[in-house]
Amino acid sequence: MKLLAVCFLLFASCNVGYADSMNSADDQSHLPGVIPQITSNQSAAAVLTSGSHNYPVGKDVYLTFTITNHSKSAMKYQFNSAQKYDVVITDVNGAVVWTWSHNRIFGPVNTNDLIPSGGTSVFKIEWTQRDDNDHPVPPGVYTAAATFMPAARPTVSGNLLSNQNNDPVNIGMPIMDNVQTGAVKINNTTPPLNAKTTFVIVSNK
């Protein structure tokens, strides 16, 4: 009981520090006794659309990547660099032919994107039908896959102290899972969002 009381006091005195660090970093390893459980939530959705289903050879391909906030409150997304998303285009065999971020330089600056309830964040992408080596691609079916990449914003729930039957000296490293030990759980409130679309590059002949 004395050990439990001391640990509770230590937790209370450090509570503010934990809250600040969780809001400012992705790394969750600094939380004692934590078994990361990154889960997706359904409060936001991603859609990737193409300006046309068919594109003649050599014509630019236009894509629109839209993030919609379906929750009842504003969603704040944080990014660890100037890059917020990426797009990869693959051919009919699944081979990567073009990556939007290829040869781009993104500054290491922290940025935010606040999407109000019911609001959207829209990104426009243009592809010139050339691969990552700047060679024109042949006619065929192509798939574009976009990923929205915010930094993790973890929320913590559960009991900070581990079950002493499984962690006798309470060092914060339970040998069983969180349900059995009572260790805290981490949920990522801003997981990556993904969307795909398919289009065809047709020959001019």
Beta strands, then each sheet from edge to edge (+ up, - down):
strand 1: 35-36
strand 2: 44-50
strand 3: 54-56
strand 4: 61-69
strand 5: 75-79
strand 6: 85-90
strand 7: 96-99
strand 8: 111-115
strand 9: 120-127
strand 10: 140-148
strand 11: 154-157
strand 12: 185-188
strand 13: 193-202
sheet 1: 1+ 12+ 11-
sheet 2: 2+ 4- 9+
sheet 3: 3+ 13+ 10- 6+ 7-
sheet 4: 5+ 8-
end
